[in-house]
Amino acid sequence: MPPERRVIVIGAGLAGSALAVALAARGLAVTVVERRKPLLEPLPDVRGLVLSAASRAVLEDSGLWSRLAPSATPISRIHVAEQGRFGSVQLDAAELGRDALGWACPADLMLREFHAALLAADGVTVHWGTEFVGARAGEHGIEVAIREGDLAGTVEAALLVGADGAESAVRTLAGITLASHDYGQQAIVANIEVARPEAGLAYEYFTPEGPLAMIPRGGARYVSVQCLRETRAEAALALDDGGYAALLEQRFGRRLGAVVAVGPRRAHPLRRQRAERLVAARTVLVGNAANTVHPNGAQGLNLGLRDVATLAALLGPAPDPGEATLLEAYVAGRARDHRLVGGFTHLLAAAYASPLASVRCVRRGALGVLALAAPLRRRLVEGLGGVERLPPFGDGGAAATP
Ligand SMILES: Cc1cc2nc3c(=O)[nH]c(=O)nc-3n(C[C@H](O)[C@H](O)[C@H](O)COP(=O)(O)OP(=O)(O)OC[C@H]3O[C@@H](n4cnc5c(N)ncnc54)[C@H](O)[C@@H]3O)c2cc1C
């Protein structure tokens, strides 16, 4: 057995940072390796990530939610519609007996707060500006090679966690293959201001080009996420502010009034990726290293935070956190959620990209049924909220936020 319950987490993105804080709260010794420097001031990652009820619970458990709560915007209603068609579905938190359907948090602010929590956590050592370069697993532990500039070193631990995102080197070096699908789309994200905002109202608007989401950020501010085919996306990125506002209005209409201000735009190529295995010897994957999904259902990070919750619950009491039976329990615990969310987001992307009349009929029928049936709407919200797919947890030791 390794001399201490040490876990090495590669990647201090949102999933890796949340995991490191959760493991430290459970008494494990954690080393984090991150190639970038800590984010002390928010950088303009303009995404407004929507967190589900399950994610909020996971973050409350490790004390992270209280850092986000002041800047989180509750979403009380989501309007789902298809371009050029009458009829829509309104998901309403009040109708479903909930405080909110989700919470929108600025991505850069989240990362800054998670890095601040890492810096403050007892039991966490972070190597910033350091690259993971390799690993050798033995019977009782794993030796991990890292490099900071010209300096090379090794760290030993019981378990290596790949939280190093979609291009995961941990995954590649562990010999884990990837199933991948390129959507041929880019998501262009921009902070905008609108003339007729509605507090807490988000839109998911499906068009043949790809979905378009409007996420409320309080007052007149919205985050627009516009998915476009690649060539169209390049042309859209080249537009000036006025041209981009006009394009948004042309696709989305003036449901929120005119678009009166547009901030910088950032494009994200869209791919579905699924690691064929989640574990190798003394190695495990979480977050985007395990799964990357289309942002149409706002599910990627939410899925990753449920990876974090499952792994933290399993490793918390374990004398040897790299033991094979624990890793197999993680695989079994995550299989259904990964299948459901990966399948749902992929199906949604495919259904709305298809020009086939039969597919058009089915999706309109589905929206129509959903519009009429409150129990189905409740089921959808519960499913996307993900609470039922959380493991029993809550022994993180950090105070929950009121
Ligand atoms: C347009 C868009 C909108 C989205 N909206 C939502 C939403 O509303 N809700 C939601 O739940 N999800 C959403 N997502 C998904 C979400 O952003 C991701 O799932 C999440 O950010 C992934 O976090 P991660 O920590 O797994 O990976 P990453 O953020 O990629 O972090 C990986 C980290 O590992 C580090 N790293 C990589 N390689 C190495 C190495 N060799 N050595 C050391 N460090 C390394 C990187 O520097 C990085 O810090 C959206 C995604 C997009 C593109």
The ligand as a MOL file (V3000), in Angstrom:
LIG
                    3D

  0  0  0     0  0            999 V3000
M  V30 BEGIN CTAB
M  V30 COUNTS 53 58 0 0 0
M  V30 BEGIN ATOM
M  V30 1 C -19.8240 26.9170 -25.8590 0
M  V30 2 C -19.8640 26.0150 -24.6810 0
M  V30 3 C -20.8540 26.1720 -23.7200 0
M  V30 4 C -20.9050 25.3050 -22.6230 0
M  V30 5 N -21.9170 25.4720 -21.7220 0
M  V30 6 C -22.0030 24.6060 -20.6820 0
M  V30 7 C -23.0570 24.7490 -19.7210 0
M  V30 8 O -23.8870 25.6610 -19.8010 0
M  V30 9 N -23.1260 23.8420 -18.7090 0
M  V30 10 C -22.2230 22.8090 -18.5820 0
M  V30 11 O -22.3580 22.0010 -17.6540 0
M  V30 12 N -21.2040 22.6660 -19.4690 0
M  V30 13 C -21.0700 23.5390 -20.5070 0
M  V30 14 N -20.0300 23.4190 -21.3820 0
M  V30 15 C -19.0090 22.3500 -21.1510 0
M  V30 16 C -17.9360 22.7870 -20.1330 0
M  V30 17 O -17.3720 24.0190 -20.4990 0
M  V30 18 C -16.8340 21.7370 -20.0320 0
M  V30 19 O -17.4340 20.4710 -19.8740 0
M  V30 20 C -15.9120 21.9790 -18.8640 0
M  V30 21 O -15.4080 23.2820 -18.8650 0
M  V30 22 C -14.7360 20.9770 -18.9210 0
M  V30 23 O -13.9290 21.1360 -17.7870 0
M  V30 24 P -12.6760 20.1650 -17.5460 0
M  V30 25 O -12.0630 20.6510 -16.2730 0
M  V30 26 O -13.0690 18.7390 -17.6620 0
M  V30 27 O -11.6810 20.4290 -18.7830 0
M  V30 28 P -10.8290 21.7240 -19.1670 0
M  V30 29 O -11.5700 22.9660 -18.8660 0
M  V30 30 O -10.3730 21.5330 -20.5780 0
M  V30 31 O -9.5600 21.6820 -18.1840 0
M  V30 32 C -8.4340 20.8810 -18.4310 0
M  V30 33 C -7.2290 21.4900 -17.7080 0
M  V30 34 O -6.1120 20.6050 -17.8520 0
M  V30 35 C -4.9540 21.3620 -18.1580 0
M  V30 36 N -4.0340 20.4610 -18.8910 0
M  V30 37 C -4.2710 19.8540 -20.0820 0
M  V30 38 N -3.2390 19.0680 -20.4220 0
M  V30 39 C -2.3070 19.1770 -19.4400 0
M  V30 40 C -1.0200 18.6120 -19.2170 0
M  V30 41 N -0.4580 17.7460 -20.0770 0
M  V30 42 N -0.3370 18.9560 -18.0880 0
M  V30 43 C -0.8660 19.8260 -17.1760 0
M  V30 44 N -2.1130 20.3960 -17.3380 0
M  V30 45 C -2.8150 20.0690 -18.4530 0
M  V30 46 C -5.4720 22.5280 -18.9880 0
M  V30 47 O -4.5710 23.6350 -18.9670 0
M  V30 48 C -6.8040 22.8350 -18.2850 0
M  V30 49 O -6.6550 23.7700 -17.2420 0
M  V30 50 C -19.9390 24.2770 -22.4880 0
M  V30 51 C -18.9300 24.1120 -23.4410 0
M  V30 52 C -18.8970 24.9710 -24.5330 0
M  V30 53 C -17.7960 24.7800 -25.5490 0
M  V30 END ATOM
M  V30 BEGIN BOND
M  V30 1 1 1 2
M  V30 2 1 2 3
M  V30 3 2 2 52
M  V30 4 2 3 4
M  V30 5 1 4 5
M  V30 6 1 4 50
M  V30 7 2 5 6
M  V30 8 1 6 7
M  V30 9 1 6 13
M  V30 10 2 7 8
M  V30 11 1 7 9
M  V30 12 1 9 10
M  V30 13 2 10 11
M  V30 14 1 10 12
M  V30 15 2 12 13
M  V30 16 1 13 14
M  V30 17 1 14 15
M  V30 18 1 14 50
M  V30 19 1 15 16
M  V30 20 1 16 17
M  V30 21 1 16 18
M  V30 22 1 18 19
M  V30 23 1 18 20
M  V30 24 1 20 21
M  V30 25 1 20 22
M  V30 26 1 22 23
M  V30 27 1 23 24
M  V30 28 2 24 25
M  V30 29 1 24 26
M  V30 30 1 24 27
M  V30 31 1 27 28
M  V30 32 2 28 29
M  V30 33 1 28 30
M  V30 34 1 28 31
M  V30 35 1 31 32
M  V30 36 1 32 33
M  V30 37 1 33 34
M  V30 38 1 33 48
M  V30 39 1 34 35
M  V30 40 1 35 36
M  V30 41 1 35 46
M  V30 42 1 36 37
M  V30 43 1 36 45
M  V30 44 2 37 38
M  V30 45 1 38 39
M  V30 46 1 39 40
M  V30 47 2 39 45
M  V30 48 1 40 41
M  V30 49 2 40 42
M  V30 50 1 42 43
M  V30 51 2 43 44
M  V30 52 1 44 45
M  V30 53 1 46 47
M  V30 54 1 46 48
M  V30 55 1 48 49
M  V30 56 2 50 51
M  V30 57 1 51 52
M  V30 58 1 52 53
M  V30 END BOND
M  V30 END CTAB
M  END
